[in-house]
Amino acid sequence: MLNQVRPAVVSMLLFTLLLGGAYPAVVTLAGGAMFPAQAEGSFVRNDQGVVVGSSLIGQATTSPQYLWPRPSAAGDGYNAAGSSGSNLGPLNPALAERGAADAAAVRAYAPPGAAIPADAVTTSGSGLDPDISPEFADLQVERIATARGIDPALVREAIAAHTQGRLLGFIGQPRVNVLMTNLALDRDHPLTAATR
């Protein structure tokens, strides 16, 4: 019996140290060395060095001076603790009601007759998507420019500067990072007392 227990205990201790200690330590150190920003959470800092968010997680924004994200299904707005889709089926009345409410909110500031992009009224699979389509961003230009009291061309420049194309030229869709665009707007066209 002892000759069976001893190898089992030694194997358990060896693999616990190897897979529970050494391997995670090597991966953590290698990740920190090769991808320091990502290993630290992809935090975004403002000009004062204060963390204002993550480039990988969206934030709820409803001020008219800012680019708005797509709707989130993650509980309290963009609460990362509730990361998930809505799990509402296409025939669920709650999904239709939410989509209609989101569309009405977009129509309130969109030019008359403008097409509403799908991401303006639908959530992402995680509910935390930090990006929107260039079409949804363009739909918000006039609202942002009016609220900030600046030329719409300046808002379009900020959006263009933070628009990423398809990965390798053919994977995915072009996208605009909402947080990075809003930070650029604040940096280049600060809000005045009259526009806050």
WOSUL-V714777 format. One record per pair of residues at least 24 apart in sequence whose C-alpha atoms are under 7 Angstrom apart, sorted by the first residue. I is the first residue (numbers start at 1). GAP is how many residues later the second one is. Records with the same first field share a line. If there is no record, write none. Layout:
I=GAP / GAP
//
This chain:
55=75
56=74
57=71 / 72 / 73
58=70 / 71 / 72
64=79 / 80 / 83
65=79 / 82 / 83
66=78 / 116
67=70 / 73 / 111 / 115
68=110
69=62 / 63 / 109
70=49 / 50 / 51 / 52 / 53 / 62
71=49 / 50 / 51 / 52
72=51 / 55 / 56
73=50 / 54
74=53 / 54
78=50
80=48
83=43 / 44 / 45
84=41 / 42 / 43
85=39 / 40 / 41 / 42
109=34
110=29
130=47 / 48
131=44 / 45 / 46 / 47
132=43 / 44 / 45 / 46
133=41 / 42 / 43
134=40 / 41 / 42
147=48
148=43 / 47
158=26 / 27
//
